[in-house]
Amino acid sequence: THPFVHGSWMLAHNGTVGAFEAIRGRLLETMAPAPRAAIRGDTDSKHLFQFLLSLREREAGAPLVEVLDLGLQRISDWSARRTRTPSWL
């Protein structure tokens, strides 16, 4: 259950990633190995958290708000291609 914690980072996600099962593979393949291996379970929130941590690691010099915006926009775009429902409910 959330909040999910990793070091000094925490995420509480109280929604649904649209078309999660359809984009799960894409999320996993774009993550660095350590965050991918840290996923325990199959919820969209756990995957979202590790995806954002992986992106933060990759974009270490960028402001946090830009990294979050980039990550959430990617997930939203991937979801939108798979479903007609909103990406974030």
A tleap script that builds the chain and sets N, CA, C and O, in Angstrom:
source leaprc.protein.ff14SB
mol = sequence {
  NTHR HIE PRO PHE VAL HIE GLY SER TRP MET
  LEU ALA HIE ASN GLY THR VAL GLY ALA PHE
  GLU ALA ILE ARG GLY ARG LEU LEU GLU THR
  MET ALA PRO ALA PRO ARG ALA ALA ILE ARG
  GLY ASP THR ASP SER LYS HIE LEU PHE GLN
  PHE LEU LEU SER LEU ARG GLU ARG GLU ALA
  GLY ALA PRO LEU VAL GLU VAL LEU ASP LEU
  GLY LEU GLN ARG ILE SER ASP TRP SER ALA
  ARG ARG THR ARG THR PRO SER TRP CLEU
}
set mol.1.N position { 0.838 -1.189 0.000 }
set mol.1.CA position { 0.000 0.000 0.000 }
set mol.1.C position { 0.874 1.240 0.000 }
set mol.1.O position { 2.041 1.196 0.389 }
set mol.2.N position { 0.305 2.321 -0.433 }
set mol.2.CA position { 1.073 3.560 -0.435 }
set mol.2.C position { 0.969 4.241 0.922 }
set mol.2.O position { 0.049 3.931 1.679 }
set mol.3.N position { 1.844 5.128 1.252 }
set mol.3.CA position { 2.847 5.680 0.339 }
set mol.3.C position { 4.015 4.713 0.136 }
set mol.3.O position { 4.387 3.946 1.024 }
set mol.4.N position { 4.571 4.786 -1.066 }
set mol.4.CA position { 5.751 4.004 -1.399 }
set mol.4.C position { 6.971 4.851 -1.070 }
set mol.4.O position { 6.995 6.048 -1.359 }
set mol.5.N position { 7.973 4.242 -0.473 }
set mol.5.CA position { 9.148 4.981 -0.016 }
set mol.5.C position { 10.406 4.338 -0.581 }
set mol.5.O position { 10.535 3.115 -0.621 }
set mol.6.N position { 11.321 5.182 -1.014 }
set mol.6.CA position { 12.647 4.757 -1.465 }
set mol.6.C position { 13.625 5.853 -1.063 }
set mol.6.O position { 13.611 6.938 -1.644 }
set mol.7.N position { 14.465 5.583 -0.086 }
set mol.7.CA position { 15.384 6.617 0.398 }
set mol.7.C position { 14.599 7.823 0.886 }
set mol.7.O position { 13.727 7.701 1.747 }
set mol.8.N position { 14.913 8.986 0.332 }
set mol.8.CA position { 14.221 10.210 0.739 }
set mol.8.C position { 12.990 10.510 -0.133 }
set mol.8.O position { 12.382 11.572 0.001 }
set mol.9.N position { 12.621 9.574 -1.029 }
set mol.9.CA position { 11.495 9.787 -1.932 }
set mol.9.C position { 10.272 9.022 -1.456 }
set mol.9.O position { 10.379 7.926 -0.907 }
set mol.10.N position { 9.111 9.620 -1.677 }
set mol.10.CA position { 7.861 8.995 -1.296 }
set mol.10.C position { 6.812 9.327 -2.358 }
set mol.10.O position { 6.803 10.428 -2.909 }
set mol.11.N position { 5.935 8.371 -2.637 }
set mol.11.CA position { 4.853 8.606 -3.589 }
set mol.11.C position { 3.557 8.034 -3.024 }
set mol.11.O position { 3.512 6.897 -2.556 }
set mol.12.N position { 2.524 8.836 -3.078 }
set mol.12.CA position { 1.169 8.375 -2.799 }
set mol.12.C position { 0.369 8.658 -4.066 }
set mol.12.O position { 0.240 9.807 -4.487 }
set mol.13.N position { -0.155 7.620 -4.657 }
set mol.13.CA position { -0.909 7.738 -5.906 }
set mol.13.C position { -2.289 7.168 -5.655 }
set mol.13.O position { -2.441 5.978 -5.381 }
set mol.14.N position { -3.282 8.014 -5.749 }
set mol.14.CA position { -4.642 7.598 -5.452 }
set mol.14.C position { -5.499 7.727 -6.709 }
set mol.14.O position { -6.489 8.459 -6.733 }
set mol.15.N position { -5.107 7.014 -7.732 }
set mol.15.CA position { -5.815 7.076 -9.000 }
set mol.15.C position { -5.548 5.821 -9.790 }
set mol.15.O position { -5.178 4.788 -9.233 }
set mol.16.N position { -5.736 5.912 -11.085 }
set mol.16.CA position { -5.540 4.778 -11.978 }
set mol.16.C position { -4.758 5.220 -13.199 }
set mol.16.O position { -5.057 6.257 -13.790 }
set mol.17.N position { -3.769 4.446 -13.575 }
set mol.17.CA position { -3.062 4.684 -14.826 }
set mol.17.C position { -3.885 4.002 -15.913 }
set mol.17.O position { -4.039 2.781 -15.915 }
set mol.18.N position { -4.411 4.801 -16.834 }
set mol.18.CA position { -5.240 4.256 -17.905 }
set mol.18.C position { -4.481 3.240 -18.737 }
set mol.18.O position { -3.311 3.445 -19.062 }
set mol.19.N position { -5.141 2.150 -19.079 }
set mol.19.CA position { -4.569 1.088 -19.917 }
set mol.19.C position { -3.268 0.542 -19.337 }
set mol.19.O position { -2.346 0.191 -20.073 }
set mol.20.N position { -3.210 0.474 -18.008 }
set mol.20.CA position { -1.967 0.053 -17.359 }
set mol.20.C position { -1.439 -1.275 -17.881 }
set mol.20.O position { -0.257 -1.384 -18.209 }
set mol.21.N position { -2.288 -2.274 -17.962 }
set mol.21.CA position { -1.804 -3.583 -18.416 }
set mol.21.C position { -1.234 -3.509 -19.828 }
set mol.21.O position { -0.295 -4.236 -20.152 }
set mol.22.N position { -1.783 -2.651 -20.660 }
set mol.22.CA position { -1.299 -2.514 -22.036 }
set mol.22.C position { 0.042 -1.790 -22.106 }
set mol.22.O position { 0.827 -2.040 -23.020 }
set mol.23.N position { 0.314 -0.900 -21.157 }
set mol.23.CA position { 1.573 -0.136 -21.216 }
set mol.23.C position { 2.604 -0.602 -20.199 }
set mol.23.O position { 3.711 -0.065 -20.144 }
set mol.24.N position { 2.252 -1.585 -19.402 }
set mol.24.CA position { 3.161 -2.078 -18.359 }
set mol.24.C position { 4.522 -2.487 -18.927 }
set mol.24.O position { 5.557 -2.130 -18.365 }
set mol.25.N position { 4.528 -3.220 -20.016 }
set mol.25.CA position { 5.782 -3.645 -20.634 }
set mol.25.C position { 6.643 -2.465 -21.047 }
set mol.25.O position { 7.863 -2.493 -20.887 }
set mol.26.N position { 6.019 -1.446 -21.571 }
set mol.26.CA position { 6.762 -0.252 -21.990 }
set mol.26.C position { 7.372 0.457 -20.782 }
set mol.26.O position { 8.515 0.910 -20.836 }
set mol.27.N position { 6.615 0.552 -19.705 }
set mol.27.CA position { 7.152 1.138 -18.478 }
set mol.27.C position { 8.393 0.375 -18.026 }
set mol.27.O position { 9.426 0.970 -17.720 }
set mol.28.N position { 8.276 -0.942 -17.988 }
set mol.28.CA position { 9.383 -1.774 -17.513 }
set mol.28.C position { 10.611 -1.663 -18.412 }
set mol.28.O position { 11.736 -1.584 -17.919 }
set mol.29.N position { 10.404 -1.656 -19.714 }
set mol.29.CA position { 11.557 -1.623 -20.619 }
set mol.29.C position { 12.280 -0.281 -20.615 }
set mol.29.O position { 13.441 -0.210 -21.017 }
set mol.30.N position { 11.622 0.774 -20.173 }
set mol.30.CA position { 12.277 2.088 -20.137 }
set mol.30.C position { 12.935 2.386 -18.791 }
set mol.30.O position { 13.622 3.398 -18.651 }
set mol.31.N position { 12.731 1.516 -17.802 }
set mol.31.CA position { 13.329 1.725 -16.480 }
set mol.31.C position { 14.746 1.201 -16.423 }
set mol.31.O position { 15.109 0.258 -17.126 }
set mol.32.N position { 15.542 1.829 -15.571 }
set mol.32.CA position { 16.874 1.309 -15.264 }
set mol.32.C position { 16.700 -0.011 -14.502 }
set mol.32.O position { 15.655 -0.237 -13.891 }
set mol.33.N position { 17.707 -0.878 -14.534 }
set mol.33.CA position { 17.574 -2.190 -13.899 }
set mol.33.C position { 17.240 -2.155 -12.399 }
set mol.33.O position { 16.398 -2.933 -11.950 }
set mol.34.N position { 17.866 -1.289 -11.629 }
set mol.34.CA position { 17.630 -1.281 -10.176 }
set mol.34.C position { 16.188 -0.898 -9.826 }
set mol.34.O position { 15.558 -1.605 -9.039 }
set mol.35.N position { 15.641 0.190 -10.378 }
set mol.35.CA position { 14.240 0.489 -10.070 }
set mol.35.C position { 13.282 -0.606 -10.559 }
set mol.35.O position { 12.291 -0.910 -9.895 }
set mol.36.N position { 13.580 -1.188 -11.708 }
set mol.36.CA position { 12.728 -2.263 -12.235 }
set mol.36.C position { 12.743 -3.457 -11.275 }
set mol.36.O position { 11.700 -4.050 -11.001 }
set mol.37.N position { 13.928 -3.807 -10.768 }
set mol.37.CA position { 14.051 -4.941 -9.849 }
set mol.37.C position { 13.403 -4.656 -8.494 }
set mol.37.O position { 13.058 -5.587 -7.766 }
set mol.38.N position { 13.236 -3.389 -8.153 }
set mol.38.CA position { 12.656 -3.017 -6.854 }
set mol.38.C position { 11.140 -3.135 -6.811 }
set mol.38.O position { 10.544 -3.008 -5.742 }
set mol.39.N position { 10.509 -3.374 -7.948 }
set mol.39.CA position { 9.048 -3.479 -7.973 }
set mol.39.C position { 8.634 -4.773 -7.298 }
set mol.39.O position { 9.040 -5.863 -7.700 }
set mol.40.N position { 7.822 -4.633 -6.269 }
set mol.40.CA position { 7.272 -5.781 -5.545 }
set mol.40.C position { 5.757 -5.694 -5.684 }
set mol.40.O position { 5.107 -4.907 -4.997 }
set mol.41.N position { 5.217 -6.487 -6.554 }
set mol.41.CA position { 3.777 -6.454 -6.785 }
set mol.41.C position { 3.471 -6.040 -8.209 }
set mol.41.O position { 4.367 -5.874 -9.037 }
set mol.42.N position { 2.190 -5.878 -8.475 }
set mol.42.CA position { 1.802 -5.599 -9.849 }
set mol.42.C position { 0.870 -4.402 -9.990 }
set mol.42.O position { 0.201 -4.264 -11.014 }
set mol.43.N position { 0.815 -3.540 -8.990 }
set mol.43.CA position { -0.070 -2.388 -9.084 }
set mol.43.C position { 0.518 -1.298 -9.970 }
set mol.43.O position { 1.734 -1.188 -10.127 }
set mol.44.N position { -0.363 -0.506 -10.537 }
set mol.44.CA position { 0.090 0.602 -11.366 }
set mol.44.C position { 0.903 1.619 -10.553 }
set mol.44.O position { 1.861 2.198 -11.067 }
set mol.45.N position { 0.528 1.835 -9.305 }
set mol.45.CA position { 1.228 2.811 -8.467 }
set mol.45.C position { 2.686 2.428 -8.226 }
set mol.45.O position { 3.572 3.281 -8.276 }
set mol.46.N position { 2.931 1.156 -7.967 }
set mol.46.CA position { 4.315 0.709 -7.739 }
set mol.46.C position { 5.155 0.904 -8.994 }
set mol.46.O position { 6.304 1.337 -8.914 }
set mol.47.N position { 4.590 0.591 -10.135 }
set mol.47.CA position { 5.302 0.782 -11.391 }
set mol.47.C position { 5.529 2.266 -11.672 }
set mol.47.O position { 6.608 2.662 -12.113 }
set mol.48.N position { 4.520 3.075 -11.417 }
set mol.48.CA position { 4.639 4.521 -11.612 }
set mol.48.C position { 5.777 5.090 -10.769 }
set mol.48.O position { 6.589 5.870 -11.268 }
set mol.49.N position { 5.840 4.714 -9.520 }
set mol.49.CA position { 6.881 5.215 -8.618 }
set mol.49.C position { 8.272 4.839 -9.121 }
set mol.49.O position { 9.159 5.690 -9.192 }
set mol.50.N position { 8.461 3.593 -9.464 }
set mol.50.CA position { 9.786 3.155 -9.921 }
set mol.50.C position { 10.140 3.769 -11.273 }
set mol.50.O position { 11.307 4.059 -11.533 }
set mol.51.N position { 9.159 3.965 -12.120 }
set mol.51.CA position { 9.399 4.639 -13.401 }
set mol.51.C position { 9.886 6.061 -13.163 }
set mol.51.O position { 10.853 6.500 -13.785 }
set mol.52.N position { 9.224 6.778 -12.269 }
set mol.52.CA position { 9.624 8.164 -11.981 }
set mol.52.C position { 11.000 8.214 -11.315 }
set mol.52.O position { 11.790 9.110 -11.613 }
set mol.53.N position { 11.303 7.272 -10.421 }
set mol.53.CA position { 12.632 7.225 -9.816 }
set mol.53.C position { 13.702 6.961 -10.866 }
set mol.53.O position { 14.774 7.564 -10.833 }
set mol.54.N position { 13.410 6.067 -11.788 }
set mol.54.CA position { 14.352 5.756 -12.857 }
set mol.54.C position { 14.587 6.971 -13.746 }
set mol.54.O position { 15.722 7.266 -14.121 }
set mol.55.N position { 13.520 7.664 -14.077 }
set mol.55.CA position { 13.634 8.862 -14.911 }
set mol.55.C position { 14.409 9.951 -14.180 }
set mol.55.O position { 15.211 10.659 -14.789 }
set mol.56.N position { 14.174 10.085 -12.888 }
set mol.56.CA position { 14.904 11.084 -12.081 }
set mol.56.C position { 16.398 10.776 -12.101 }
set mol.56.O position { 17.221 11.685 -12.204 }
set mol.57.N position { 16.741 9.516 -12.005 }
set mol.57.CA position { 18.150 9.102 -12.059 }
set mol.57.C position { 18.767 9.451 -13.412 }
set mol.57.O position { 19.888 9.956 -13.479 }
set mol.58.N position { 18.033 9.179 -14.483 }
set mol.58.CA position { 18.511 9.447 -15.834 }
set mol.58.C position { 18.632 10.939 -16.114 }
set mol.58.O position { 19.537 11.361 -16.833 }
set mol.59.N position { 17.733 11.736 -15.556 }
set mol.59.CA position { 17.688 13.184 -15.782 }
set mol.59.C position { 18.150 13.932 -14.532 }
set mol.59.O position { 17.541 14.928 -14.142 }
set mol.60.N position { 19.217 13.456 -13.910 }
set mol.60.CA position { 19.658 13.957 -12.597 }
set mol.60.C position { 19.885 15.470 -12.558 }
set mol.60.O position { 19.689 16.082 -11.507 }
set mol.61.N position { 20.282 16.078 -13.643 }
set mol.61.CA position { 20.555 17.510 -13.639 }
set mol.61.C position { 19.328 18.380 -13.843 }
set mol.61.O position { 19.397 19.596 -13.665 }
set mol.62.N position { 18.219 17.782 -14.210 }
set mol.62.CA position { 17.002 18.547 -14.500 }
set mol.62.C position { 16.232 18.837 -13.215 }
set mol.62.O position { 16.292 18.057 -12.265 }
set mol.63.N position { 15.508 19.957 -13.184 }
set mol.63.CA position { 14.661 20.244 -12.021 }
set mol.63.C position { 13.607 19.151 -11.828 }
set mol.63.O position { 13.072 18.618 -12.800 }
set mol.64.N position { 13.318 18.826 -10.588 }
set mol.64.CA position { 12.382 17.752 -10.269 }
set mol.64.C position { 11.035 17.942 -10.960 }
set mol.64.O position { 10.472 16.986 -11.494 }
set mol.65.N position { 10.521 19.156 -10.952 }
set mol.65.CA position { 9.202 19.389 -11.555 }
set mol.65.C position { 9.223 19.058 -13.055 }
set mol.65.O position { 8.221 18.582 -13.589 }
set mol.66.N position { 10.328 19.298 -13.728 }
set mol.66.CA position { 10.438 18.963 -15.150 }
set mol.66.C position { 10.491 17.452 -15.356 }
set mol.66.O position { 9.901 16.932 -16.304 }
set mol.67.N position { 11.189 16.753 -14.479 }
set mol.67.CA position { 11.269 15.301 -14.576 }
set mol.67.C position { 9.888 14.683 -14.348 }
set mol.67.O position { 9.477 13.783 -15.080 }
set mol.68.N position { 9.183 15.166 -13.342 }
set mol.68.CA position { 7.836 14.658 -13.073 }
set mol.68.C position { 6.901 14.941 -14.246 }
set mol.68.O position { 6.131 14.075 -14.660 }
set mol.69.N position { 6.975 16.147 -14.771 }
set mol.69.CA position { 6.135 16.510 -15.915 }
set mol.69.C position { 6.438 15.605 -17.114 }
set mol.69.O position { 5.520 15.111 -17.768 }
set mol.70.N position { 7.705 15.393 -17.396 }
set mol.70.CA position { 8.112 14.535 -18.503 }
set mol.70.C position { 7.597 13.112 -18.303 }
set mol.70.O position { 7.019 12.524 -19.217 }
set mol.71.N position { 7.805 12.563 -17.111 }
set mol.71.CA position { 7.386 11.193 -16.840 }
set mol.71.C position { 5.886 11.011 -16.914 }
set mol.71.O position { 5.401 10.051 -17.512 }
set mol.72.N position { 5.148 11.927 -16.309 }
set mol.72.CA position { 3.693 11.814 -16.316 }
set mol.72.C position { 3.128 12.029 -17.719 }
set mol.72.O position { 2.135 11.408 -18.097 }
set mol.73.N position { 3.765 12.910 -18.484 }
set mol.73.CA position { 3.309 13.122 -19.860 }
set mol.73.C position { 3.551 11.883 -20.713 }
set mol.73.O position { 2.703 11.523 -21.530 }
set mol.74.N position { 4.689 11.231 -20.537 }
set mol.74.CA position { 4.962 9.998 -21.289 }
set mol.74.C position { 3.920 8.940 -20.990 }
set mol.74.O position { 3.373 8.321 -21.903 }
set mol.75.N position { 3.642 8.731 -19.702 }
set mol.75.CA position { 2.668 7.719 -19.323 }
set mol.75.C position { 1.291 8.087 -19.863 }
set mol.75.O position { 0.564 7.224 -20.354 }
set mol.76.N position { 0.939 9.342 -19.775 }
set mol.76.CA position { -0.351 9.802 -20.283 }
set mol.76.C position { -0.458 9.558 -21.788 }
set mol.76.O position { -1.492 9.098 -22.273 }
set mol.77.N position { 0.604 9.864 -22.521 }
set mol.77.CA position { 0.605 9.638 -23.966 }
set mol.77.C position { 0.475 8.159 -24.304 }
set mol.77.O position { -0.319 7.782 -25.166 }
set mol.78.N position { 1.261 7.317 -23.622 }
set mol.78.CA position { 1.195 5.875 -23.878 }
set mol.78.C position { -0.209 5.351 -23.591 }
set mol.78.O position { -0.742 4.544 -24.352 }
set mol.79.N position { -0.802 5.808 -22.501 }
set mol.79.CA position { -2.143 5.378 -22.120 }
set mol.79.C position { -3.178 5.833 -23.141 }
set mol.79.O position { -4.060 5.069 -23.532 }
set mol.80.N position { -3.059 7.078 -23.564 }
set mol.80.CA position { -4.032 7.647 -24.500 }
set mol.80.C position { -4.049 6.890 -25.823 }
set mol.80.O position { -5.086 6.815 -26.481 }
set mol.81.N position { -2.915 6.334 -26.213 }
set mol.81.CA position { -2.859 5.566 -27.459 }
set mol.81.C position { -3.590 4.235 -27.344 }
set mol.81.O position { -3.941 3.629 -28.356 }
set mol.82.N position { -3.820 3.777 -26.115 }
set mol.82.CA position { -4.431 2.471 -25.886 }
set mol.82.C position { -5.887 2.517 -25.473 }
set mol.82.O position { -6.576 1.498 -25.525 }
set mol.83.N position { -6.370 3.685 -25.061 }
set mol.83.CA position { -7.739 3.764 -24.561 }
set mol.83.C position { -8.335 5.125 -24.841 }
set mol.83.O position { -7.611 6.098 -25.048 }
set mol.84.N position { -9.623 5.192 -24.848 }
set mol.84.CA position { -10.300 6.475 -25.044 }
set mol.84.C position { -10.641 7.141 -23.712 }
set mol.84.O position { -11.110 8.278 -23.683 }
set mol.85.N position { -10.403 6.431 -22.616 }
set mol.85.CA position { -10.692 7.000 -21.309 }
set mol.85.C position { -9.526 7.869 -20.854 }
set mol.85.O position { -8.406 7.688 -21.331 }
set mol.86.N position { -9.763 8.802 -19.949 }
set mol.86.CA position { -8.675 9.645 -19.456 }
set mol.86.C position { -7.561 8.805 -18.849 }
set mol.86.O position { -7.813 7.751 -18.264 }
set mol.87.N position { -6.329 9.279 -18.992 }
set mol.87.CA position { -5.180 8.551 -18.461 }
set mol.87.C position { -5.123 8.573 -16.946 }
set mol.87.O position { -4.630 7.626 -16.334 }
set mol.88.N position { -5.615 9.631 -16.335 }
set mol.88.CA position { -5.530 9.764 -14.873 }
set mol.88.C position { -6.927 9.925 -14.329 }
set mol.88.O position { -7.593 10.924 -14.603 }
set mol.89.N position { -7.378 8.955 -13.561 }
set mol.89.CA position { -8.698 9.009 -12.958 }
set mol.89.C position { -8.581 9.216 -11.477 }
set mol.89.O position { -9.595 9.289 -10.781 }
savepdb mol mol.pdb
quit
